[in-house]
């Protein structure tokens, strides 16, 4: 269940709504196509951004059941998908990954364990 929360800079002038194919592109670029049906991307525009400027800051949440190599693939694939989908360069995108332990997710009324 890879979940990404993307915060788009107020300076970004491109379209952020309805990015068809973003999940499929991320899945393909990551090489983990079986995860595609479980992926979620939330995209919101920031009101303000101070300090170091990024067009997109993405927070990737992954359960610990993903191997270190798969985590790297998901990060790289996400970076490629975001840069291609939003017509950005790699230095305009920052991805921060959080690895979440079993029992730390509540979904569909239940604590999720793996």
FIRO-604669 format. One record per residue: residue number from 0; residue in three letters; x, z, y of N, C-alpha, C in turn. Coordinates in steps of 0.05 Angstrom, whole numbers, plus 5000, padded with zeros to 4 digits. Example, Ala and Ser with C-alpha at 12.3 -4.5 7.8 and 13.67 -1.06 7.14 Angstrom:
2
PT	0	ala	5264	5156	4886	5246	5156	4910	5264	5156	4934
PT	1	ser	5257	5142	4955	5273	5143	4979	5258	5157	5001
END
This chain:
114
PT	0	unk	5016	5000	4976	5000	5000	5000	5017	5000	5025
PT	1	unk	5032	4979	5029	5047	4977	5054	5028	4975	5078
PT	2	unk	5032	4992	5097	5016	4992	5122	5034	4991	5146
PT	3	unk	5028	4973	5164	5044	4969	5188	5027	4974	5213
PT	4	unk	5037	4989	5232	5024	4992	5258	5043	4979	5278
PT	5	unk	5034	4957	5289	5051	4942	5309	5041	4948	5337
PT	6	unk	5059	4956	5353	5053	4960	5382	5066	4938	5397
PT	7	unk	5050	4922	5410	5059	4899	5425	5063	4906	5454
PT	8	unk	5086	4899	5465	5093	4906	5493	5073	4894	5512
PT	9	unk	5068	4908	5535	5050	4897	5555	5063	4872	5568
PT	10	unk	5089	4868	5565	5103	4845	5576	5099	4820	5559
PT	11	unk	5090	4823	5534	5086	4800	5516	5061	4785	5525
PT	12	unk	5064	4760	5532	5042	4744	5543	5027	4727	5522
PT	13	unk	5037	4727	5498	5025	4711	5477	4999	4723	5466
PT	14	unk	4986	4708	5449	4961	4717	5436	4968	4737	5414
PT	15	unk	4954	4759	5414	4958	4779	5392	4935	4780	5373
PT	16	unk	4912	4771	5381	4888	4773	5365	4889	4751	5343
PT	17	unk	4876	4757	5321	4872	4739	5299	4896	4722	5292
PT	18	unk	4914	4734	5278	4938	4721	5268	4934	4713	5239
PT	19	unk	4919	4692	5234	4913	4685	5206	4939	4679	5191
PT	20	unk	4941	4688	5167	4964	4683	5151	4987	4702	5154
PT	21	unk	4984	4722	5172	5006	4741	5176	5012	4757	5151
PT	22	unk	4991	4767	5138	4996	4782	5113	5009	4764	5092
PT	23	unk	4998	4740	5089	5009	4721	5069	5038	4714	5075
PT	24	unk	5044	4710	5101	5072	4704	5108	5090	4728	5102
PT	25	unk	5081	4752	5108	5097	4776	5103	5102	4779	5073
PT	26	unk	5081	4775	5057	5083	4777	5028	5103	4756	5018
PT	27	unk	5100	4731	5027	5118	4710	5018	5146	4715	5026
PT	28	unk	5151	4722	5051	5178	4726	5061	5192	4750	5048
PT	29	unk	5175	4769	5038	5186	4793	5025	5192	4788	4996
PT	30	unk	5179	4768	4985	5182	4762	4956	5168	4782	4939
PT	31	unk	5148	4795	4949	5132	4814	4934	5103	4807	4935
PT	32	unk	5096	4784	4926	5069	4773	4928	5048	4791	4916
PT	33	unk	5055	4806	4896	5035	4824	4884	5025	4845	4903
PT	34	unk	5041	4851	4924	5033	4872	4943	5014	4861	4964
PT	35	unk	5011	4835	4966	4996	4823	4988	4968	4833	4990
PT	36	unk	4955	4838	4968	4927	4848	4969	4925	4877	4978
PT	37	unk	4947	4891	4978	4948	4919	4987	4958	4923	5015
PT	38	unk	4968	4902	5028	4981	4904	5054	4960	4906	5077
PT	39	unk	4967	4921	5097	4951	4924	5121	4969	4922	5145
PT	40	unk	4960	4907	5166	4975	4906	5191	4955	4912	5213
PT	41	unk	4961	4932	5229	4945	4938	5253	4962	4929	5277
PT	42	unk	4949	4916	5296	4963	4906	5320	4949	4916	5344
PT	43	unk	4964	4930	5362	4952	4941	5387	4972	4934	5409
PT	44	unk	4961	4930	5433	4977	4925	5456	4982	4952	5471
PT	45	unk	5007	4956	5478	5015	4980	5493	5006	4978	5522
PT	46	unk	5000	5001	5533	4994	5003	5562	5019	5001	5579
PT	47	unk	5040	5013	5569	5066	5013	5584	5089	5016	5564
PT	48	unk	5112	5006	5573	5136	5010	5556	5159	5016	5575
PT	49	unk	5172	5038	5570	5195	5047	5586	5220	5045	5570
PT	50	unk	5243	5043	5583	5268	5043	5568	5274	5016	5555
PT	51	unk	5286	5017	5531	5294	4993	5517	5269	4976	5511
PT	52	unk	5270	4951	5518	5246	4933	5516	5246	4918	5490
PT	53	unk	5225	4921	5475	5220	4905	5451	5192	4892	5455
PT	54	unk	5189	4868	5445	5162	4855	5447	5143	4868	5426
PT	55	unk	5155	4875	5403	5139	4889	5382	5155	4912	5371
PT	56	unk	5143	4935	5369	5154	4958	5354	5135	4962	5331
PT	57	unk	5145	4960	5307	5129	4962	5283	5137	4986	5267
PT	58	unk	5117	5002	5258	5121	5025	5241	5110	5018	5214
PT	59	unk	5129	5016	5194	5122	5008	5167	5121	5034	5150
PT	60	unk	5097	5039	5138	5094	5062	5120	5092	5052	5092
PT	61	unk	5109	5064	5075	5111	5056	5047	5112	5081	5029
PT	62	unk	5098	5080	5006	5100	5103	4987	5127	5102	4973
PT	63	unk	5136	5125	4964	5162	5128	4951	5164	5112	4925
PT	64	unk	5142	5102	4915	5143	5087	4890	5157	5060	4893
PT	65	unk	5162	5051	4918	5177	5026	4923	5207	5031	4919
PT	66	unk	5220	5013	4905	5249	5016	4901	5264	5011	4928
PT	67	unk	5288	5021	4930	5304	5015	4955	5307	4985	4961
PT	68	unk	5311	4969	4940	5313	4940	4944	5286	4928	4954
PT	69	unk	5264	4937	4943	5238	4928	4951	5232	4936	4980
PT	70	unk	5240	4960	4988	5236	4969	5015	5251	4951	5035
PT	71	unk	5276	4944	5028	5292	4926	5045	5279	4898	5046
PT	72	unk	5269	4889	5024	5255	4863	5023	5230	4863	5041
PT	73	unk	5215	4885	5040	5191	4887	5056	5198	4889	5086
PT	74	unk	5219	4903	5093	5228	4905	5121	5236	4877	5131
PT	75	unk	5253	4864	5116	5263	4837	5124	5240	4817	5126
PT	76	unk	5223	4817	5106	5200	4799	5105	5182	4804	5129
PT	77	unk	5177	4829	5136	5161	4835	5159	5174	4825	5184
PT	78	unk	5199	4829	5187	5214	4820	5211	5211	4789	5214
PT	79	unk	5214	4775	5192	5212	4746	5193	5183	4738	5199
PT	80	unk	5164	4751	5186	5135	4744	5191	5128	4749	5220
PT	81	unk	5136	4772	5231	5129	4778	5259	5143	4759	5278
PT	82	unk	5168	4753	5274	5182	4735	5293	5170	4707	5292
PT	83	unk	5164	4697	5268	5152	4670	5265	5123	4669	5276
PT	84	unk	5107	4689	5270	5079	4689	5278	5075	4693	5308
PT	85	unk	5094	4707	5320	5091	4712	5349	5111	4696	5366
PT	86	unk	5126	4678	5352	5146	4662	5366	5166	4679	5382
PT	87	unk	5178	4698	5368	5198	4716	5380	5225	4713	5366
PT	88	unk	5245	4725	5378	5271	4726	5366	5274	4753	5352
PT	89	unk	5293	4755	5334	5296	4780	5319	5304	4804	5337
PT	90	unk	5317	4799	5359	5324	4822	5377	5300	4831	5394
PT	91	unk	5277	4819	5391	5253	4827	5406	5234	4844	5388
PT	92	unk	5242	4848	5363	5226	4863	5344	5241	4887	5332
PT	93	unk	5229	4910	5333	5241	4934	5321	5222	4944	5299
PT	94	unk	5233	4949	5275	5217	4959	5253	5228	4986	5245
PT	95	unk	5211	5006	5244	5218	5033	5236	5203	5039	5210
PT	96	unk	5217	5046	5189	5204	5050	5163	5202	5080	5157
PT	97	unk	5178	5088	5149	5173	5115	5139	5166	5113	5109
PT	98	unk	5180	5130	5093	5174	5131	5064	5158	5156	5059
PT	99	unk	5135	5153	5047	5116	5174	5044	5114	5184	5015
PT	100	unk	5116	5210	5011	5116	5222	4984	5088	5222	4973
PT	101	unk	5087	5224	4946	5062	5226	4932	5047	5251	4941
PT	102	unk	5021	5248	4944	5004	5271	4953	5002	5273	4983
PT	103	unk	5015	5256	4998	5014	5257	5028	4996	5237	5040
PT	104	unk	4979	5224	5024	4960	5204	5033	4932	5212	5024
PT	105	unk	4913	5210	5042	4885	5215	5036	4871	5188	5040
PT	106	unk	4859	5178	5019	4846	5151	5019	4821	5152	5002
PT	107	unk	4799	5141	5013	4774	5139	4999	4764	5166	4989
PT	108	unk	4769	5187	5005	4759	5213	4998	4776	5229	4978
PT	109	unk	4800	5219	4972	4817	5232	4952	4846	5233	4961
PT	110	unk	4861	5253	4952	4890	5254	4955	4901	5234	4936
PT	111	unk	4919	5217	4946	4931	5196	4928	4957	5206	4917
PT	112	unk	4960	5204	4891	4985	5212	4878	4994	5189	4860
PT	113	unk	5020	5186	4858	5032	5166	4841	5055	5177	4825
END
